[in-house]
Amino acid sequence: RGRIEEPSTCKNCRSKGTYVLAHNRCTFSDKQIIRLQEAPEVVPQGETPATVSLVAYDGLVDCCKPGDRVEITGILRAVPIRVHPRIR
């Protein structure tokens, strides 16, 4: 956690040990994945609440805790989930 994996080989020429991460010239930003879930009182009895994952950056990281009631405004981008990466 908090570590950056440096690439060990070049994808183009396949030479090893050619990458060096210059930490003092890098810019880093905070990122947090938040899972939102429908409020239990809105979900009909016997059904599973819908869940949506969202990504928060920089100043929005750590501004809510599990169990908080929040209202989110943003753009929804639907991304299909592949069960197996080789199957289309």
KELOZA-766397 format. One record per residue: x, y negated, z of N, C-alpha, C in turn. Coordinates in pm, whole numbers, padded with zeros to 5 digits, always signed. Each point is the difference from the previous one (the first is absolute). Layout:
XYZXYZXYZ...
# end
This chain:
+00082+00117+00000-00082-00117+00000+00087-00125+00000-00028-00095-00086+00077-00120-00008+00129+00013-00078+00023+00117-00059+00121+00021-00079-00034-00004-00148+00095-00048-00077-00017-00004-00145+00090+00106-00060-00060+00088-00079+00077+00107-00062+00069-00055-00124+00131+00003+00001+00077-00048-00114+00007+00111-00105-00017-00035-00128+00009+00103-00105+00140+00058-00005+00009+00132-00018+00131+00065-00002+00054+00014-00142-00088+00009-00100+00044+00014-00138-00075-00097-00090+00064-00039-00110-00061-00087-00099-00090+00083-00089-00123-00045-00023-00093+00076-00084+00042-00001-00147+00069-00104-00043+00039-00011-00141+00127+00079-00032+00108-00027+00073+00128+00065-00033+00032+00119+00091-00080+00022+00102+00013+00111+00094+00132+00001+00077+00065-00114+00012+00122-00004+00080-00037-00018+00147+00077+00063+00087-00030+00000+00142+00078-00109+00072-00062-00058+00102+00066-00098+00084+00022-00135-00065-00079-00034-00102+00022-00127-00070-00081-00114+00060-00099+00030+00083-00084-00103+00061+00051-00036+00139+00001-00128+00029+00032-00049+00133-00102-00108+00033-00071+00016+00111-00101-00097+00040+00068-00116+00072-00012-00120-00055+00059-00120+00061-00103-00060+00094+00004+00039+00128-00102-00041+00097-00008-00151+00016+00112-00068-00007-00001-00145+00022-00062-00076-00118-00016+00064-00116-00061-00066-00114-00142+00050-00028-00054+00083+00087-00134+00056-00017-00103-00083+00076-00122+00003-00048-00112-00057+00075-00095+00114+00033-00042+00005+00124-00088+00105+00047-00133-00061+00042-00107+00076-00011-00129-00048+00046-00070+00111+00078-00084-00040+00094-00075+00097+00080-00116+00054-00083-00031+00126+00021-00110+00065-00071-00066+00098+00096-00133+00004-00003-00074+00091+00087-00119+00055-00077-00021+00131+00009-00117+00062-00062-00106+00016+00108-00117-00056-00025-00111+00002+00095-00113+00084-00058-00059+00086+00080-00114+00079-00045-00126-00056+00064-00090-00050-00083-00128-00054+00046-00104+00110-00004-00092-00004+00097-00106+00100+00005-00131-00069+00031-00108+00050-00059-00132-00056+00025-00032+00003+00149-00078-00096+00044-00043-00003+00140-00091+00121+00027+00019+00066+00114-00078+00121+00030-00152-00024+00002-00043-00119+00042-00145-00025+00007-00064-00020-00137+00080-00022-00104-00053-00020-00136-00012+00133-00074+00080+00099+00038+00004+00128-00069-00119+00085+00045-00076+00059-00096-00109+00090+00039+00054+00120+00079-00081+00049+00090+00042+00110+00086+00031+00124-00083+00112+00064+00030+00041+00121-00070+00091-00026-00119+00020-00126-00038+00089-00031-00112+00134-00052+00049+00100+00012-00085+00135-00046+00033+00014-00146-00044+00054-00087+00085+00020-00139-00038+00098-00013-00117-00027-00093-00091+00090-00024-00113+00128-00068+00051+00112+00033-00061+00129-00055+00039+00067-00063-00120+00061-00117+00019+00074-00070-00104+00136-00038+00055+00105+00025-00076+00136-00040+00041+00032-00134-00064+00062-00088+00078+00043-00128-00054+00142-00028+00046+00067-00089-00071+00138-00034+00030+00007-00145+00044+00063-00025+00114+00020-00136+00052+00148-00034-00008+00029-00123-00039+00138-00045-00015+00028-00119+00091+00127-00013+00038+00057-00115+00072-00083-00044+00120-00065-00115-00004-00069-00057+00115-00123+00078+00044-00054+00086-00087-00119+00077+00035+00032+00132+00071+00128+00034+00008+00041+00124+00067-00020-00015+00150-00052+00104+00063-00022+00008+00144-00097-00106+00054-00094-00047-00082-00097-00097+00051-00127+00070+00049-00014+00130-00021-00114+00074+00055+00050+00132+00058-00074+00050+00098+00034+00125+00067-00107+00104-00030+00029+00128+00018-00103+00102-00020-00121-00027+00088-00118+00008-00060-00125-00023+00073-00054-00141-00016+00080-00093-00052-00047-00137-00021-00104-00004-00112-00097-00089+00015-00099-00025-00106+00053-00115-00084+00017+00024-00130+00057-00102-00088-00088-00018-00123+00012-00116-00061-00066-00028-00127+00111-00033-00099+00006+00076-00108+00109-00012-00097-00054-00062-00129+00073-00097-00053-00032-00058-00130+00120+00025-00090-00023+00055-00117+00111+00030-00090-00048+00059-00129+00091+00055-00076-00030+00063-00128+00017+00150+00015-00103+00076-00036+00005+00146+00010+00055+00056-00131+00109+00074+00011+00058+00068-00116-00014+00149+00022-00084+00064-00077-00023+00143+00014+00113+00076-00067+00064+00089+00074+00111+00080-00052-00039+00147+00016-00008+00074-00113-00035+00141+00013+00109+00079+00069-00040+00101+00074+00095+00086+00071+00013+00130-00076+00123+00034-00037+00024+00126-00070+00023+00109+00102-00068+00112-00020+00018+00114+00090+00136+00061-00024+00036+00014-00126+00130+00055-00038+00059-00090-00106+00126-00048+00016+00055-00097-00093+00016+00049-00144+00007+00130-00021+00018+00053-00136-00132+00020-00073-00110-00002+00072-00132+00018-00061-00061-00137-00027-00049-00020-00122-00060-00128-00035-00146-00002+00027
# end
